Amino acid sequence: AEGEIGPLAASMRFLGLMGEGTPDWAVSSFDFSALEARFVEVRAAAMESKDFSALDALKAVLVDAGVEVKMRKDGVDLAAGPGFNAAKLETLV
């Protein structure tokens, strides 16, 4: 999310629509730690079983809710992206 907010904020400053810094509306206070832990758990099971359907389904729900999913070798980073809707994650939390 940060990668997309930066250019947006720069454009808004250029247009005179905001001052320095990130506006409150562009910062998510949603705690993704439980979902990140669950994602890592599901991913480990998928790697072991070679069945990635549960992981694909989880990722699809996250992306549909506007979550940016960045998988790393040792984990995952989840962040609010454009159109983030926490209500769509209620079934996962």
C-alpha positions as CSV (number, residue, x, y, z in Angstrom):
1,A,0.0,0.0,0.0
2,E,2.8,2.4,0.8
3,G,4.2,2.1,-2.7
4,E,0.9,3.3,-4.1
5,I,0.2,5.9,-1.5
6,G,3.5,7.7,-2.0
7,P,2.9,8.6,-5.7
8,L,-0.7,9.5,-5.0
9,A,0.4,11.8,-2.1
10,A,3.1,13.4,-4.3
11,S,0.5,14.0,-7.0
12,M,-1.9,15.6,-4.6
13,R,0.8,17.8,-3.1
14,F,1.8,18.9,-6.7
15,L,-1.9,19.8,-7.4
16,G,-2.1,21.7,-4.1
17,L,-4.7,19.3,-2.7
18,M,-2.7,18.5,0.5
19,G,0.3,19.5,2.5
20,E,3.3,17.3,3.5
21,G,2.7,13.9,5.1
22,T,0.2,11.2,4.5
23,P,-3.4,12.1,5.1
24,D,-5.4,10.2,7.7
25,W,-7.6,8.6,5.1
26,A,-4.6,7.0,3.5
27,V,-3.4,5.2,6.6
28,S,-5.1,2.0,7.7
29,S,-5.3,1.1,11.3
30,F,-6.4,-2.5,10.6
31,D,-4.2,-5.1,12.4
32,F,-3.3,-7.7,9.8
33,S,-1.1,-9.8,12.2
34,A,-3.7,-12.6,12.8
35,L,-4.4,-12.9,9.0
36,E,-0.7,-12.9,8.3
37,A,-0.2,-15.8,10.8
38,R,-3.1,-17.7,9.3
39,F,-1.8,-17.1,5.7
40,V,1.7,-18.5,6.8
41,E,0.0,-21.5,8.4
42,V,-2.2,-22.3,5.3
43,R,0.8,-21.7,3.0
44,A,3.0,-24.2,5.0
45,A,0.3,-26.8,4.8
46,A,0.0,-26.2,1.0
47,M,3.7,-26.5,0.5
48,E,3.7,-29.8,2.4
49,S,0.6,-31.3,0.7
50,K,1.2,-29.7,-2.7
51,D,-2.5,-28.7,-2.7
52,F,-2.7,-24.9,-3.0
53,S,-6.5,-24.6,-3.3
54,A,-7.0,-23.4,0.3
55,L,-4.2,-20.9,-0.1
56,D,-5.5,-19.7,-3.4
57,A,-9.0,-19.3,-1.8
58,L,-7.6,-17.3,1.1
59,K,-5.6,-15.1,-1.1
60,A,-8.7,-14.5,-3.3
61,V,-10.7,-13.3,-0.3
62,L,-7.9,-11.0,0.8
63,V,-7.5,-9.5,-2.7
64,D,-11.3,-9.1,-3.1
65,A,-11.3,-7.1,0.2
66,G,-8.6,-4.8,-1.2
67,V,-5.7,-6.3,0.7
68,E,-2.3,-6.2,-1.0
69,V,-0.6,-9.6,-0.5
70,K,3.2,-9.7,-0.8
71,M,4.6,-13.2,-0.3
72,R,8.1,-13.6,0.9
73,K,10.2,-16.7,1.2
74,D,9.9,-16.5,5.0
75,G,6.4,-15.1,5.4
76,V,3.8,-12.7,4.0
77,D,3.1,-9.0,4.2
78,L,-0.5,-7.9,4.1
79,A,-1.5,-4.2,3.8
80,A,-4.6,-2.2,3.0
81,G,-4.6,-1.3,-0.7
82,P,-6.9,0.8,-2.8
83,G,-10.5,0.0,-2.0
84,F,-9.7,-1.8,1.2
85,N,-12.9,-3.0,2.9
86,A,-12.4,-4.6,6.3
87,A,-16.0,-5.8,6.4
88,K,-15.2,-8.3,3.7
89,L,-12.6,-9.9,6.1
90,E,-15.1,-10.6,8.9
91,T,-15.4,-14.3,7.8
92,L,-11.7,-14.7,8.2
93,V,-11.1,-13.0,11.5
